[in-house]
Amino acid sequence: MELKPCPFCGGKVSLTYSSANNTFNFWHTDVFSCAAKEPIEFDGDIVKSLKEASDAWNRRAEVK
């Protein structure tokens, strides 16, 4: 599954699931200096699968 880069620094990210926290976690895979604190978490009560998490991550709002 392809993930868009971090919207804050442009770095590559990976996706994991934590059953202990019921969160989908996005981590930088390259060493970047980014203002976003890791992991960037999506709530597992809202996002139900890795596919939904990757789709949500890849969605970008259009700024007008």
C-alpha distances in whole Angstrom, upper triangle without the diagonal:
4,7,10,13,15,17,20,20,18,16,13,11,10,9,12,14,18,20,23,22,20,18,14,15,13,15,15,15,17,21,22,24,23,25,22,23,20,18,18,18,17,19,18,21,20,16,16,12,9,8,11,11,7,9,13,11,11,14,17,20,23,25,29
4,7,10,12,15,18,17,14,13,10,10,9,10,13,16,20,22,25,24,22,19,15,15,13,14,14,13,16,19,19,22,20,23,20,22,19,18,17,18,17,20,20,23,21,17,18,15,11,10,13,12,8,9,12,10,9,12,14,18,20,23,26
4,6,9,11,14,14,11,11,8,7,7,8,12,15,18,21,23,22,20,17,13,13,10,11,11,11,14,17,17,19,17,19,17,18,16,15,14,15,14,18,18,21,19,16,17,15,11,11,12,10,6,8,10,7,6,10,12,16,18,20,24
4,7,8,11,12,9,9,7,8,10,11,15,18,21,24,26,24,22,19,15,14,11,12,11,12,14,16,15,17,15,17,15,17,16,16,14,16,15,19,20,23,20,17,19,17,14,13,14,12,9,10,10,7,6,9,9,13,15,17,20
4,6,9,8,5,5,5,6,9,12,15,18,21,24,26,24,23,19,16,14,10,10,9,10,11,13,12,14,12,14,13,15,14,14,13,15,16,20,21,24,22,19,22,20,17,16,17,14,11,13,13,9,9,11,11,15,16,17,21
4,5,6,5,5,6,6,10,12,15,18,20,23,24,22,22,18,15,13,9,9,8,10,11,12,10,11,9,11,9,12,11,12,10,13,14,18,20,23,21,19,21,20,17,17,17,14,12,14,13,9,10,12,11,14,16,17,20
4,6,6,8,10,10,13,15,18,20,22,25,26,24,23,19,17,15,12,12,11,14,14,15,13,13,10,11,9,13,13,14,11,14,15,19,21,23,21,19,22,21,19,19,18,15,14,14,13,9,10,11,9,11,13,13,17
4,6,8,11,11,15,16,19,21,23,26,27,24,24,20,18,16,13,13,11,14,14,14,11,10,7,7,7,11,12,13,11,15,16,20,22,25,23,21,24,24,21,22,21,18,17,18,16,12,13,14,12,14,15,15,18
4,6,9,11,14,17,20,22,24,27,28,26,26,22,20,17,13,12,10,12,11,11,7,7,6,8,8,12,13,14,13,17,19,22,25,27,25,24,26,25,23,23,23,20,18,19,18,14,15,16,15,17,18,17,21
4,7,9,13,15,19,22,24,28,29,26,26,22,19,17,13,12,10,11,10,11,9,10,9,11,11,14,14,15,14,17,19,23,25,27,25,23,26,24,21,21,21,18,16,17,17,13,13,15,13,16,17,17,20
4,6,10,13,16,20,22,25,27,25,25,21,18,15,11,10,6,8,6,8,6,9,8,12,11,13,13,14,13,16,18,22,24,27,25,23,25,23,20,20,21,18,16,18,17,14,14,16,16,19,20,21,24
4,7,11,14,17,20,23,25,23,23,19,16,14,10,8,6,6,6,9,9,12,11,14,13,15,13,13,13,16,17,21,22,25,24,21,23,20,17,18,19,16,13,16,16,12,12,16,16,19,21,22,26
4,7,10,14,16,20,21,20,19,16,12,10,6,5,4,5,8,10,11,13,12,14,12,13,11,10,10,12,14,18,19,22,21,18,19,17,14,15,16,13,11,14,14,10,11,15,15,19,21,22,26
4,7,11,13,17,19,17,17,14,10,8,6,5,6,6,10,13,14,16,15,17,14,14,11,10,10,12,13,16,17,20,19,16,17,15,11,13,14,11,10,13,14,11,12,16,17,21,23,25,29
4,7,10,13,16,14,13,10,7,6,5,6,9,10,13,16,17,19,17,18,15,15,12,9,10,10,10,13,13,17,16,13,14,11,8,10,11,8,8,11,12,10,12,15,17,20,23,25,29
4,7,10,12,12,11,8,6,5,7,8,11,12,16,18,19,21,19,20,17,15,12,10,10,10,10,12,12,15,16,13,13,11,8,11,12,10,10,14,14,12,15,18,20,23,26,28,32
4,6,9,9,7,6,4,6,9,11,15,15,19,21,22,23,21,22,18,17,14,11,11,9,9,10,9,12,13,11,10,9,8,11,12,10,11,15,14,14,17,19,21,24,28,30,33
4,5,5,5,5,6,7,11,12,16,17,21,22,23,24,22,22,19,17,13,11,12,10,10,10,9,12,14,13,12,12,11,15,15,13,15,18,17,16,20,22,24,26,30,32,35
4,5,5,7,9,11,14,16,20,21,25,26,27,28,26,26,22,20,17,14,15,12,12,11,9,11,14,13,12,12,12,16,16,14,17,20,19,19,22,24,26,29,32,34,38
4,6,8,11,12,16,17,21,22,25,26,27,28,26,25,22,19,16,14,16,13,14,12,11,13,16,15,15,15,16,19,19,17,20,22,21,21,24,26,28,30,34,35,39
4,5,9,10,14,15,19,21,24,25,25,26,23,23,19,17,14,12,13,10,10,9,8,11,13,13,13,14,15,18,17,15,18,20,19,19,22,23,25,27,31,32,36
4,7,10,13,16,20,21,25,26,26,27,24,24,20,18,16,13,13,10,9,7,5,7,10,10,9,11,12,15,14,12,15,18,16,17,20,21,23,25,29,31,34
4,6,10,12,16,18,22,23,23,23,21,20,17,15,12,10,9,6,6,5,5,8,10,8,9,10,10,13,12,10,13,15,13,13,17,18,20,22,26,27,31
4,7,10,14,15,19,21,21,22,19,19,16,14,12,9,8,6,5,7,6,10,10,8,9,8,7,10,10,7,9,12,11,10,14,15,18,20,24,26,29
4,6,10,12,15,17,17,18,16,16,13,11,8,5,6,5,7,9,10,13,13,11,13,12,10,13,12,9,10,13,12,10,14,16,18,20,24,25,29
4,7,9,12,14,14,15,13,14,11,10,7,5,5,6,8,12,13,16,16,13,15,14,11,13,13,9,9,13,12,9,12,14,16,18,22,23,27
4,6,9,10,11,13,11,13,10,9,6,5,7,9,12,15,16,20,19,17,19,17,14,16,17,13,12,16,15,12,14,17,18,21,24,25,28
4,6,7,8,10,9,12,10,10,8,8,9,12,15,18,20,23,22,20,22,20,17,18,19,16,14,17,17,13,15,18,18,21,23,24,28
4,7,9,12,12,15,14,14,11,11,13,15,18,21,22,25,25,22,23,21,17,19,20,17,15,19,19,15,16,20,20,24,26,27,30
4,6,10,11,14,14,14,13,14,15,18,20,24,25,29,28,25,27,24,21,22,23,20,18,21,21,18,18,21,21,25,26,27,30
4,7,9,13,13,13,12,14,15,19,22,25,27,30,29,27,29,27,24,25,26,23,21,24,23,20,21,24,23,26,28,28,31
4,6,10,10,12,12,14,15,18,21,25,27,30,29,27,29,27,24,25,26,22,21,23,22,19,19,22,21,24,25,25,28
4,7,9,10,11,14,15,18,21,25,27,30,29,27,30,29,26,27,27,24,23,25,23,20,21,23,22,24,25,24,28
4,5,8,9,12,12,15,18,22,24,27,26,24,27,26,24,25,24,21,20,22,20,17,18,20,19,20,22,21,25
4,6,9,12,11,15,17,21,24,26,25,24,27,26,24,26,25,21,21,23,20,17,19,20,19,20,22,21,24
4,6,8,7,11,14,17,20,22,21,20,23,23,21,22,21,18,18,20,17,14,17,18,17,18,20,20,24
4,6,7,10,13,16,19,21,21,20,23,22,21,23,22,18,18,21,18,16,18,20,19,21,24,23,27
3,5,8,12,14,17,20,19,18,20,20,18,20,20,16,16,19,17,14,17,19,19,22,25,25,29
4,6,9,12,14,17,17,16,18,17,15,18,17,14,14,17,15,13,16,18,19,21,24,25,29
4,7,10,13,15,15,13,16,16,14,16,15,11,12,15,12,10,13,15,15,18,21,22,25
4,6,9,12,11,10,13,13,12,15,13,10,12,14,11,10,14,15,16,18,22,23,26
4,6,9,8,7,10,11,10,12,10,7,10,12,9,9,13,13,15,17,20,22,25
4,5,6,6,9,11,12,14,11,9,13,14,11,12,16,16,18,19,23,24,28
4,5,5,6,8,10,12,10,9,13,14,12,13,17,17,20,21,25,27,30
4,6,7,10,13,14,12,11,15,16,14,16,19,19,21,22,26,28,31
4,6,9,12,13,9,9,13,13,10,13,16,15,18,18,22,24,27
4,6,8,9,6,6,10,10,8,11,13,13,16,18,21,24,27
4,7,8,6,7,11,11,11,13,16,16,19,21,24,27,30
4,5,5,6,9,10,10,12,14,15,19,21,25,27,31
4,5,5,6,8,10,10,12,14,17,20,24,26,30
4,5,5,6,9,10,11,12,16,19,22,25,28
4,6,5,6,9,10,11,14,16,20,23,26
4,5,5,6,9,10,13,16,19,22,25
4,5,5,6,9,12,15,18,21,24
4,5,5,6,10,13,16,19,22
4,5,5,8,11,14,17,20
4,6,8,11,14,16,20
4,6,10,12,15,19
4,7,10,13,16
4,6,9,12
4,6,9
4,6
4
